[in-house]
Amino acid sequence: MSDLTKFTIAEARAKLAAKEFSATELTESYLSAIDAANPTFNAYVAVTHDKARAMAKASDARFAKGEAGALEGIPLGIKDLFATEGVHTQAASHVLDAFKPRYESTVTANLWRDGAVMLGKLNMDEFAMGSSNETSYYGPVKNPWRARGSNRDLVPGGSSGGSASAVAGWLAAGATATDTGGSIRQPAAFTATVGIKPTYGRVSRWGVVAFASSLDQAGPIARDVRDAAIMLRSMASVDDKDTTSVDLPVPDYEASLGKSLKGLKIGIPREYRVDGMPAEIEALWQKGIAWMKDAGAEIVDISLPHTKYALPAYYIVAPAEASSNLARYDGVRYGLRVPGKDIVEMYENSRAAGFGREVKRRIMIGTYVLSAGYYDAYYVKAQKVRTLIKKDFEDAFAAGVDAILTPATPSAAFGLADQDMAADPVKMYLNDIFTVTVNMAGLPGIAVPAGLDASGLPLGLQLIGRPFDEEMLFRTGAVIEKAAGRFEPSKWW
């Protein structure tokens, strides 16, 4: 039955409705695939066999009664950042050892309301801090893709590496993910999956472990644009428990697929042509521009002059918010506790043992930029730059641009335990160069597979939209998907 895992969400939904197979059969197919391949990929940190079977059985009962929801019987993986009641939720960190919340995040509650089945919790960079899924307490995740003729293990991107790897490797029909500076779009680009970061406020953050509260946003990683549209419709909602969630109707995103691009303006920002950008990324971008033209869109050059300051500003704002959010992990109320001679030493011992190296680095940076004497010089200045970045986009959209087309990443996936990356955190941070502006401005962005590099590894293009205009991203993203075709890894595991 393992071939059932090859269906997209849309295909599986239709076949379940036609009773070609049951939700239980579909779920068993995925559980078998996970049991066989997860020791290789390390995509899941917890597999919920019993819960998945019970949820699938309940789905079959609803199908029999004609009460199927929008995602009825669809098996999904859940990033370890989302609270799932009574189930492992540790943000892939030792500091949250053995934590099982007594509540459900709003996003996962929405998915279960619509009939989805939980397969388990997915690996990620610790507290979502990373671009390669190598900072997890549970070890790195492997990308299902390999370069042509090579057996070298590659990273799946981060922080949602487990989500991307599981979807690309047929271990989940779709997955929840989060994006603070590119953590949905970069892994999607590295694995030939589709990932959308919605507008800030479109999806509730309640019950999602916080990294940087003014930047974090949850979204789906899926096999194609239609599946991402199906998932986002279920994930998005207004929520009284999250004061930043916005009370706007959630559209039928699927309905935007297939609409003409005639008369639309697609902006091409000149500042995204960064020094040293590989020729194949530039060539891919030009191909994307040609596809937009062929679909009837008008291509316009635009300027986003403050883009060059986005990465340094982001790496001040995000660690500052992280240092504040992570202050709550003290060994007192939940998670890891390492004893000390008094309460202060217990705090120190618990945090020293509980946090990994990258998390400690960002806490220290954040604490530094918020400290007396440096607050104005760093944090306040970074927030001013953020306002200017947001205005650049506002000006472009005010001039009539409907969406902006850029590369998603500066390269294809790199090797696991790459020594250059490990030795130089800044080099790792540069992976977010095309994605962080979107979070700084609170805008929606989607990464769509657009081609393969010279060694056969996937590359993605990014589309950036107006606030709460995710429909435009699905509409334009579907054009790229149709022109580029679908990509999947050759099975080596």
DRENTOR-128228 format. One record per residue (C-alpha): residue in one letter; residue number from 0; x, y, z. Coordinates in steps of 0.2 Angstrom, whole numbers, padded with zeros to 4 digits, always signed. Example, Ala and Ser with C-alpha at 12.3 -4.5 7.8 and 13.67 -1.06 7.14 Angstrom:
<sites>
> A,0,+0062,-0022,+0039
> S,1,+0068,-0005,+0036
</sites>
This chain:
<sites>
> M,0,+0000,+0000,+0000
> S,1,+0015,+0012,+0001
> D,2,+0010,+0019,-0017
> L,3,-0004,+0028,-0008
> T,4,+0009,+0040,-0001
> K,5,+0012,+0047,-0018
> F,6,-0005,+0055,-0020
> T,7,-0006,+0074,-0017
> I,8,-0018,+0080,-0004
> A,9,-0030,+0085,-0018
> E,10,-0029,+0068,-0026
> A,11,-0031,+0058,-0009
> R,12,-0046,+0069,-0005
> A,13,-0055,+0064,-0021
> K,14,-0050,+0046,-0019
> L,15,-0056,+0045,-0001
> A,16,-0072,+0053,-0006
> A,17,-0074,+0041,-0020
> K,18,-0071,+0027,-0007
> E,19,-0056,+0020,-0018
> F,20,-0047,+0017,-0001
> S,21,-0051,+0022,+0017
> A,22,-0043,+0035,+0029
> T,23,-0036,+0020,+0039
> E,24,-0028,+0012,+0023
> L,25,-0020,+0029,+0019
> T,26,-0014,+0032,+0036
> E,27,-0006,+0014,+0038
> S,28,+0003,+0017,+0021
> Y,29,+0011,+0033,+0029
> L,30,+0015,+0025,+0045
> S,31,+0023,+0010,+0036
> A,32,+0034,+0022,+0026
> I,33,+0039,+0032,+0041
> D,34,+0044,+0016,+0051
> A,35,+0055,+0011,+0036
> A,36,+0063,+0028,+0031
> N,37,+0063,+0039,+0047
> P,38,+0079,+0030,+0054
> T,39,+0087,+0037,+0038
> F,40,+0080,+0054,+0037
> N,41,+0077,+0058,+0056
> A,42,+0062,+0069,+0050
> Y,43,+0051,+0064,+0064
> V,44,+0055,+0066,+0083
> A,45,+0039,+0057,+0088
> V,46,+0028,+0046,+0078
> T,47,+0010,+0045,+0085
> H,48,+0005,+0028,+0078
> D,49,-0010,+0025,+0090
> K,50,-0017,+0043,+0089
> A,51,-0015,+0042,+0070
> R,52,-0025,+0026,+0069
> A,53,-0039,+0032,+0080
> M,54,-0040,+0048,+0071
> A,55,-0041,+0039,+0054
> K,56,-0054,+0027,+0061
> A,57,-0065,+0043,+0066
> S,58,-0062,+0050,+0049
> D,59,-0069,+0034,+0041
> A,60,-0084,+0035,+0052
> R,61,-0087,+0053,+0047
> F,62,-0086,+0048,+0028
> A,63,-0099,+0034,+0031
> K,64,-0111,+0047,+0038
> G,65,-0107,+0060,+0024
> E,66,-0100,+0072,+0037
> A,67,-0082,+0073,+0030
> G,68,-0072,+0089,+0033
> A,69,-0061,+0099,+0021
> L,70,-0045,+0088,+0026
> E,71,-0055,+0072,+0031
> G,72,-0043,+0058,+0033
> I,73,-0027,+0067,+0026
> P,74,-0012,+0062,+0036
> L,75,-0001,+0077,+0041
> G,76,+0016,+0079,+0050
> I,77,+0016,+0093,+0063
> K,78,+0032,+0103,+0067
> D,79,+0038,+0101,+0084
> L,80,+0035,+0120,+0088
> F,81,+0016,+0117,+0088
> A,82,+0008,+0112,+0105
> T,83,-0001,+0096,+0103
> E,84,-0011,+0090,+0118
> G,85,-0003,+0076,+0127
> V,86,+0010,+0074,+0114
> H,87,+0029,+0078,+0113
> T,88,+0031,+0096,+0110
> Q,89,+0049,+0102,+0113
> A,90,+0054,+0114,+0099
> A,91,+0068,+0101,+0096
> S,92,+0077,+0107,+0112
> H,93,+0084,+0098,+0128
> V,94,+0077,+0112,+0139
> L,95,+0059,+0107,+0136
> D,96,+0063,+0088,+0140
> A,97,+0048,+0077,+0141
> F,98,+0036,+0092,+0140
> K,99,+0018,+0087,+0134
> P,100,+0006,+0102,+0134
> R,101,-0012,+0100,+0141
> Y,102,-0018,+0111,+0127
> E,103,-0019,+0112,+0108
> S,104,-0012,+0126,+0097
> T,105,-0025,+0135,+0087
> V,106,-0018,+0129,+0070
> T,107,-0018,+0111,+0074
> A,108,-0035,+0112,+0082
> N,109,-0041,+0120,+0065
> L,110,-0033,+0105,+0056
> W,111,-0041,+0092,+0067
> R,112,-0058,+0101,+0066
> D,113,-0057,+0099,+0047
> G,114,-0053,+0080,+0049
> A,115,-0034,+0079,+0047
> V,116,-0024,+0065,+0054
> M,117,-0008,+0068,+0065
> L,118,+0006,+0056,+0060
> G,119,+0018,+0064,+0073
> K,120,+0030,+0078,+0077
> L,121,+0043,+0084,+0065
> N,122,+0061,+0088,+0068
> M,123,+0067,+0106,+0066
> D,124,+0081,+0118,+0071
> E,125,+0081,+0121,+0090
> F,126,+0068,+0134,+0094
> A,127,+0067,+0137,+0075
> M,128,+0085,+0145,+0075
> G,129,+0094,+0139,+0060
> S,130,+0095,+0137,+0041
> S,131,+0100,+0119,+0039
> N,132,+0091,+0108,+0053
> E,133,+0107,+0104,+0061
> T,134,+0104,+0113,+0078
> S,135,+0091,+0101,+0084
> Y,136,+0094,+0092,+0100
> Y,137,+0088,+0076,+0091
> G,138,+0101,+0077,+0077
> P,139,+0101,+0084,+0059
> V,140,+0088,+0079,+0046
> K,141,+0093,+0073,+0029
> N,142,+0086,+0079,+0013
> P,143,+0078,+0066,+0002
> W,144,+0087,+0074,-0013
> R,145,+0105,+0070,-0018
> A,146,+0116,+0077,-0031
> R,147,+0117,+0067,-0047
> G,148,+0129,+0052,-0045
> S,149,+0133,+0057,-0027
> N,150,+0129,+0048,-0011
> R,151,+0133,+0064,+0000
> D,152,+0120,+0068,+0012
> L,153,+0112,+0086,+0010
> V,154,+0103,+0097,+0022
> P,155,+0084,+0100,+0020
> G,156,+0086,+0118,+0025
> G,157,+0079,+0125,+0041
> S,158,+0071,+0128,+0053
> S,159,+0057,+0118,+0045
> G,160,+0068,+0104,+0039
> G,161,+0058,+0090,+0046
> S,162,+0043,+0096,+0038
> A,163,+0051,+0098,+0021
> S,164,+0060,+0082,+0021
> A,165,+0044,+0072,+0026
> V,166,+0034,+0080,+0012
> A,167,+0047,+0078,-0001
> G,168,+0051,+0060,+0005
> W,169,+0033,+0054,+0005
> L,170,+0032,+0053,+0024
> A,171,+0018,+0065,+0026
> A,172,+0004,+0072,+0013
> G,173,+0008,+0089,+0020
> A,174,+0016,+0097,+0035
> T,175,+0014,+0112,+0046
> A,176,+0029,+0124,+0047
> T,177,+0034,+0141,+0053
> D,178,+0044,+0155,+0046
> T,179,+0053,+0169,+0056
> G,180,+0066,+0174,+0042
> G,181,+0063,+0161,+0029
> S,182,+0061,+0144,+0038
> I,183,+0046,+0139,+0027
> R,184,+0052,+0145,+0010
> Q,185,+0071,+0140,+0011
> P,186,+0068,+0122,+0015
> A,187,+0054,+0121,+0002
> A,188,+0066,+0128,-0011
> F,189,+0079,+0115,-0005
> T,190,+0067,+0100,-0007
> A,191,+0056,+0104,-0022
> T,192,+0041,+0107,-0011
> V,193,+0029,+0122,-0010
> G,194,+0030,+0133,+0006
> I,195,+0020,+0149,+0009
> K,196,+0023,+0161,+0023
> P,197,+0006,+0170,+0025
> T,198,+0004,+0188,+0030
> Y,199,+0008,+0192,+0048
> G,200,-0008,+0190,+0057
> R,201,-0017,+0178,+0045
> V,202,-0013,+0162,+0055
> S,203,-0014,+0162,+0074
> R,204,+0002,+0160,+0084
> W,205,-0007,+0154,+0099
> G,206,+0001,+0138,+0105
> V,207,+0016,+0140,+0094
> V,208,+0033,+0141,+0104
> A,209,+0039,+0158,+0101
> F,210,+0055,+0163,+0093
> A,211,+0053,+0181,+0088
> S,212,+0035,+0186,+0091
> S,213,+0034,+0201,+0079
> L,214,+0041,+0190,+0065
> D,215,+0035,+0172,+0067
> Q,216,+0021,+0166,+0056
> A,217,+0014,+0148,+0053
> G,218,+0011,+0141,+0036
> P,219,+0011,+0124,+0026
> I,220,+0024,+0115,+0017
> A,221,+0015,+0104,+0003
> R,222,+0019,+0095,-0013
> D,223,+0011,+0107,-0025
> V,224,+0003,+0124,-0025
> R,225,-0015,+0117,-0024
> D,226,-0011,+0107,-0008
> A,227,-0003,+0122,+0000
> A,228,-0019,+0132,-0004
> I,229,-0030,+0118,+0003
> M,230,-0019,+0118,+0019
> L,231,-0018,+0136,+0022
> R,232,-0037,+0138,+0021
> S,233,-0039,+0126,+0036
> M,234,-0024,+0134,+0046
> A,235,-0029,+0152,+0044
> S,236,-0042,+0160,+0056
> V,237,-0045,+0174,+0068
> D,238,-0041,+0170,+0086
> D,239,-0046,+0179,+0102
> K,240,-0031,+0171,+0110
> D,241,-0019,+0179,+0098
> T,242,-0021,+0198,+0098
> T,243,-0010,+0200,+0082
> S,244,-0022,+0189,+0072
> V,245,-0032,+0199,+0060
> D,246,-0051,+0197,+0058
> L,247,-0053,+0195,+0039
> P,248,-0063,+0182,+0030
> V,249,-0052,+0167,+0025
> P,250,-0054,+0165,+0006
> D,251,-0056,+0149,-0004
> Y,252,-0037,+0149,-0010
> E,253,-0040,+0135,-0022
> A,254,-0052,+0146,-0032
> S,255,-0038,+0157,-0037
> L,256,-0028,+0144,-0046
> G,257,-0029,+0144,-0065
> K,258,-0034,+0162,-0066
> S,259,-0026,+0173,-0080
> L,260,-0011,+0184,-0076
> K,261,-0016,+0196,-0090
> G,262,-0015,+0214,-0085
> L,263,-0005,+0210,-0069
> K,264,+0011,+0219,-0065
> I,265,+0026,+0208,-0058
> G,266,+0040,+0218,-0050
> I,267,+0058,+0213,-0052
> P,268,+0069,+0221,-0038
> R,269,+0086,+0226,-0044
> E,270,+0093,+0225,-0026
> Y,271,+0091,+0206,-0026
> R,272,+0105,+0204,-0039
> V,273,+0118,+0202,-0025
> D,274,+0136,+0201,-0027
> G,275,+0143,+0184,-0031
> M,276,+0125,+0177,-0035
> P,277,+0128,+0160,-0045
> A,278,+0124,+0161,-0063
> E,279,+0112,+0147,-0062
> I,280,+0101,+0157,-0049
> E,281,+0101,+0172,-0061
> A,282,+0097,+0161,-0076
> L,283,+0082,+0153,-0066
> W,284,+0076,+0170,-0061
> Q,285,+0076,+0175,-0080
> K,286,+0067,+0159,-0084
> G,287,+0053,+0164,-0071
> I,288,+0052,+0182,-0078
> A,289,+0049,+0174,-0096
> W,290,+0036,+0162,-0089
> M,291,+0027,+0177,-0081
> K,292,+0027,+0187,-0098
> D,293,+0021,+0171,-0107
> A,294,+0006,+0171,-0095
> G,295,+0002,+0189,-0100
> A,296,+0009,+0198,-0085
> E,297,+0019,+0214,-0087
> I,298,+0036,+0214,-0080
> V,299,+0042,+0230,-0071
> D,300,+0059,+0234,-0063
> I,301,+0057,+0241,-0046
> S,302,+0069,+0247,-0032
> L,303,+0069,+0241,-0014
> P,304,+0083,+0252,-0008
> H,305,+0084,+0246,+0010
> T,306,+0085,+0228,+0005
> K,307,+0104,+0228,+0009
> Y,308,+0101,+0232,+0027
> A,309,+0088,+0219,+0030
> L,310,+0099,+0204,+0035
> P,311,+0109,+0214,+0048
> A,312,+0093,+0222,+0055
> Y,313,+0085,+0205,+0056
> Y,314,+0099,+0198,+0065
> I,315,+0097,+0211,+0078
> V,316,+0078,+0211,+0080
> A,317,+0075,+0192,+0080
> P,318,+0089,+0188,+0093
> A,319,+0082,+0203,+0104
> E,320,+0065,+0195,+0104
> A,321,+0072,+0178,+0106
> S,322,+0082,+0183,+0122
> S,323,+0066,+0189,+0129
> N,324,+0055,+0175,+0124
> L,325,+0067,+0161,+0130
> A,326,+0069,+0169,+0147
> R,327,+0054,+0158,+0153
> Y,328,+0064,+0142,+0151
> D,329,+0072,+0142,+0169
> G,330,+0070,+0124,+0175
> V,331,+0056,+0128,+0187
> R,332,+0039,+0125,+0179
> Y,333,+0043,+0113,+0166
> G,334,+0056,+0104,+0155
> L,335,+0074,+0101,+0161
> R,336,+0080,+0104,+0178
> V,337,+0098,+0103,+0183
> P,338,+0100,+0105,+0202
> G,339,+0111,+0119,+0210
> K,340,+0116,+0125,+0227
> D,341,+0103,+0139,+0226
> I,342,+0089,+0144,+0214
> V,343,+0101,+0155,+0204
> E,344,+0113,+0141,+0201
> M,345,+0099,+0130,+0196
> Y,346,+0093,+0143,+0183
> E,347,+0111,+0144,+0176
> N,348,+0114,+0125,+0176
> S,349,+0097,+0121,+0168
> R,350,+0099,+0134,+0154
> A,351,+0117,+0130,+0151
> A,352,+0113,+0111,+0149
> G,353,+0096,+0114,+0140
> F,354,+0101,+0126,+0126
> G,355,+0111,+0122,+0111
> R,356,+0126,+0132,+0105
> E,357,+0116,+0142,+0091
> V,358,+0102,+0146,+0103
> K,359,+0115,+0152,+0116
> R,360,+0123,+0163,+0103
> R,361,+0107,+0171,+0098
> I,362,+0102,+0174,+0117
> M,363,+0118,+0182,+0120
> I,364,+0117,+0193,+0104
> G,365,+0099,+0198,+0109
> T,366,+0104,+0202,+0127
> Y,367,+0118,+0213,+0121
> V,368,+0108,+0223,+0109
> L,369,+0095,+0226,+0122
> S,370,+0107,+0231,+0136
> A,371,+0109,+0248,+0143
> G,372,+0121,+0259,+0132
> Y,373,+0117,+0248,+0116
> Y,374,+0098,+0248,+0115
> D,375,+0097,+0264,+0105
> A,376,+0113,+0260,+0094
> Y,377,+0107,+0243,+0089
> Y,378,+0089,+0238,+0093
> V,379,+0081,+0255,+0090
> K,380,+0091,+0258,+0074
> A,381,+0086,+0241,+0067
> Q,382,+0068,+0245,+0070
> K,383,+0069,+0261,+0061
> V,384,+0077,+0251,+0046
> R,385,+0063,+0239,+0047
> T,386,+0050,+0253,+0045
> L,387,+0060,+0259,+0029
> I,388,+0060,+0241,+0022
> K,389,+0041,+0240,+0024
> K,390,+0039,+0257,+0016
> D,391,+0050,+0251,+0001
> F,392,+0037,+0237,-0002
> E,393,+0022,+0249,+0001
> D,394,+0029,+0261,-0012
> A,395,+0031,+0247,-0025
> F,396,+0013,+0240,-0022
> A,397,+0006,+0258,-0022
> A,398,+0014,+0260,-0040
> G,399,+0003,+0246,-0046
> V,400,+0014,+0231,-0044
> D,401,+0003,+0215,-0040
> A,402,+0017,+0203,-0035
> I,403,+0036,+0203,-0034
> L,404,+0047,+0189,-0041
> T,405,+0064,+0185,-0034
> P,406,+0075,+0169,-0031
> A,407,+0071,+0160,-0015
> T,408,+0089,+0155,-0010
> P,409,+0106,+0159,-0015
> S,410,+0110,+0141,-0019
> A,411,+0104,+0123,-0020
> A,412,+0105,+0113,-0004
> F,413,+0122,+0111,+0004
> G,414,+0131,+0096,+0012
> L,415,+0127,+0090,+0030
> A,416,+0140,+0095,+0042
> D,417,+0148,+0107,+0029
> Q,418,+0163,+0114,+0037
> D,419,+0163,+0131,+0029
> M,420,+0145,+0134,+0036
> A,421,+0149,+0126,+0053
> A,422,+0164,+0137,+0055
> D,423,+0156,+0154,+0050
> P,424,+0138,+0158,+0057
> V,425,+0137,+0173,+0045
> K,426,+0139,+0162,+0030
> M,427,+0124,+0151,+0036
> Y,428,+0114,+0167,+0040
> L,429,+0117,+0173,+0022
> N,430,+0105,+0158,+0017
> D,431,+0091,+0170,+0022
> I,432,+0096,+0184,+0011
> F,433,+0081,+0184,-0001
> T,434,+0068,+0179,+0013
> V,435,+0071,+0190,+0028
> T,436,+0064,+0206,+0020
> V,437,+0047,+0198,+0019
> N,438,+0046,+0194,+0038
> M,439,+0053,+0212,+0042
> A,440,+0038,+0219,+0032
> G,441,+0025,+0206,+0038
> L,442,+0021,+0202,+0020
> P,443,+0016,+0185,+0012
> G,444,+0029,+0175,+0002
> I,445,+0028,+0158,-0007
> A,446,+0043,+0147,-0013
> V,447,+0039,+0136,-0028
> P,448,+0050,+0123,-0037
> A,449,+0056,+0131,-0053
> G,450,+0071,+0120,-0059
> L,451,+0086,+0109,-0056
> D,452,+0104,+0115,-0054
> A,453,+0118,+0107,-0064
> S,454,+0120,+0093,-0052
> G,455,+0101,+0089,-0052
> L,456,+0097,+0098,-0036
> P,457,+0081,+0108,-0034
> L,458,+0080,+0127,-0035
> G,459,+0065,+0138,-0031
> L,460,+0058,+0155,-0035
> Q,461,+0050,+0166,-0023
> L,462,+0034,+0177,-0025
> I,463,+0030,+0191,-0013
> G,464,+0013,+0199,-0012
> R,465,+0003,+0213,-0004
> P,466,-0003,+0211,+0014
> F,467,-0017,+0197,+0015
> D,468,-0016,+0194,-0004
> E,469,-0011,+0176,-0003
> E,470,-0023,+0172,-0017
> M,471,-0011,+0182,-0029
> L,472,+0003,+0171,-0023
> F,473,-0006,+0155,-0027
> R,474,-0012,+0162,-0044
> T,475,+0006,+0167,-0049
> G,476,+0014,+0152,-0041
> A,477,+0003,+0140,-0051
> V,478,+0010,+0148,-0067
> I,479,+0028,+0144,-0062
> E,480,+0023,+0127,-0056
> K,481,+0014,+0123,-0073
> A,482,+0029,+0130,-0083
> A,483,+0043,+0122,-0073
> G,484,+0034,+0105,-0070
> R,485,+0035,+0094,-0055
> F,486,+0051,+0087,-0047
> E,487,+0053,+0073,-0035
> P,488,+0069,+0064,-0029
> S,489,+0075,+0048,-0035
> K,490,+0073,+0035,-0021
> W,491,+0089,+0030,-0013
> W,492,+0083,+0025,+0004
</sites>
